[in-house]
């Protein structure tokens, strides 16, 4: 089943008026960069196709991330972040990592049922499940499909720990679940805020909520007892790196317990998209930006090696880390990683038990 609806450009433009941001004619500014790969497209429409996987948990063995399992309720993401490392995954579906990634989406409405089946398997070992590791679980289509919400209801019912990464204040709609879970030590959230500059945020994350709305979400989650970390990733040299300390100060003010950052990564098809975006929006410094990225990434657009891919290398990487650690200590944002409880987990009732 496929559902088609207009893209979120009109909603974005209303938000632009509210927050005093520049208006974009039919999202024209952000389409320019994608057009290098896709050609000049017509007015965007979002197409959502139902995906019916046999399992919902993705296992991970990367030493660079602190989780070993994750759930992605959706493929593709309407936020349209130019730097998104998940874009190349659409190529495996014979779709474009450019516009298709943002408009030809896949939803997994059976996710909650599949999750319940996984959790009741004999021998299942409880570890935190991560949401938002590939595409945002609170992108606009969550308003209609509510797949993330359904999965959280399953986890809450059996006291299973969860971590969520998002750049959307839509997460507040599930605060009724996350607050009680957090009080039991079962939930933690990371909110991504890349820039406080409205014009920059509008170009790098064209259909994501305004940064002020995300910071408000941090405050409301913290007030509800949910431990929140703010990610200022990716840091784009000569575009957003000057905001590092200001972003961290706003995160502390909003009630975040910690912050983190990753220098921008440009794997596979992300690199030409990013270069076209630079040429469109920052032609005066495009060469400088790419030169610094190459300095961070061993002379390449991207360094895929474990250990260095999340940190970068060389003098620029060392400078960013030094600035970050100084600000974190000053602002009290150097808390240790939150450990969630796993001892409360109870497998969901079996099919027979659910009849009574």
Secondary structure as GFF3:
##gff-version 3
##sequence-region A 1 356
A	DSSP	beta_strand	2	6	.	.	.	ID=ss1
A	DSSP	alpha_helix	9	19	.	.	.	ID=ss2
A	DSSP	three_ten_helix	25	27	.	.	.	ID=ss3
A	DSSP	alpha_helix	28	38	.	.	.	ID=ss4
A	DSSP	beta_strand	45	50	.	.	.	ID=ss5
A	DSSP	beta_strand	58	59	.	.	.	ID=ss6
A	DSSP	beta_strand	69	71	.	.	.	ID=ss7
A	DSSP	beta_strand	74	75	.	.	.	ID=ss8
A	DSSP	three_ten_helix	87	93	.	.	.	ID=ss9
A	DSSP	alpha_helix	99	103	.	.	.	ID=ss10
A	DSSP	beta_strand	104	107	.	.	.	ID=ss11
A	DSSP	alpha_helix	111	119	.	.	.	ID=ss12
A	DSSP	beta_strand	129	131	.	.	.	ID=ss13
A	DSSP	alpha_helix	142	145	.	.	.	ID=ss14
A	DSSP	alpha_helix	147	157	.	.	.	ID=ss15
A	DSSP	beta_strand	162	166	.	.	.	ID=ss16
A	DSSP	three_ten_helix	169	174	.	.	.	ID=ss17
A	DSSP	alpha_helix	175	183	.	.	.	ID=ss18
A	DSSP	beta_strand	187	192	.	.	.	ID=ss19
A	DSSP	alpha_helix	198	204	.	.	.	ID=ss20
A	DSSP	alpha_helix	211	223	.	.	.	ID=ss21
A	DSSP	beta_strand	227	231	.	.	.	ID=ss22
A	DSSP	three_ten_helix	241	243	.	.	.	ID=ss23
A	DSSP	alpha_helix	244	254	.	.	.	ID=ss24
A	DSSP	beta_strand	258	260	.	.	.	ID=ss25
A	DSSP	alpha_helix	270	281	.	.	.	ID=ss26
A	DSSP	alpha_helix	286	296	.	.	.	ID=ss27
A	DSSP	alpha_helix	314	331	.	.	.	ID=ss28
A	DSSP	three_ten_helix	353	355	.	.	.	ID=ss29
###
